Amino acid sequence: MQDPEFREEYKTEYKDFALSELLLALMDGDDKSVRKLEKEVGSLI
């Protein structure tokens, strides 16, 4: 990912994806790690 524009777009899209997965996990009551998803989102900000 050498293209800065692509990298920023990727970070934004992945952050949105991780947030949606977090919300789905909370709604479904999954055993997914909420903290792990939160760390992934936080590392992209």
C-alpha positions in Angstrom: 0.0 0.0 0.0 2.3 2.7 -1.2 -0.4 4.9 -2.6 -1.4 7.3 0.2 -4.9 7.9 -1.1 -5.5 4.1 -1.3 -4.2 3.6 2.2 -6.5 6.3 3.6 -9.5 4.8 1.7 -8.6 1.3 3.0 -8.3 2.5 6.6 -11.7 4.2 6.4 -13.4 1.2 4.8 -11.8 -1.2 7.2 -12.8 0.9 10.2 -16.4 1.0 9.0 -16.3 -2.8 8.4 -14.9 -3.5 11.9 -17.5 -1.2 13.5 -20.3 -3.0 11.7 -18.9 -6.3 12.8 -18.8 -5.0 16.4 -22.4 -4.0 16.2 -23.5 -7.3 14.7 -21.6 -9.2 17.3 -23.3 -7.2 20.1 -26.7 -7.7 18.5 -26.2 -11.4 18.0 -24.7 -12.0 21.4 -21.7 -13.8 19.7 -18.7 -14.9 21.5 -16.6 -12.6 19.3 -14.1 -10.5 21.2 -15.5 -7.0 21.4 -12.2 -5.8 22.7 -10.3 -7.2 19.8 -12.6 -5.5 17.3 -12.4 -2.3 19.3 -8.6 -2.4 19.2 -8.7 -3.0 15.4 -10.9 0.1 14.9 -8.8 2.2 17.3 -5.5 1.3 15.5 -6.9 2.7 12.3 -7.9 6.0 13.6 
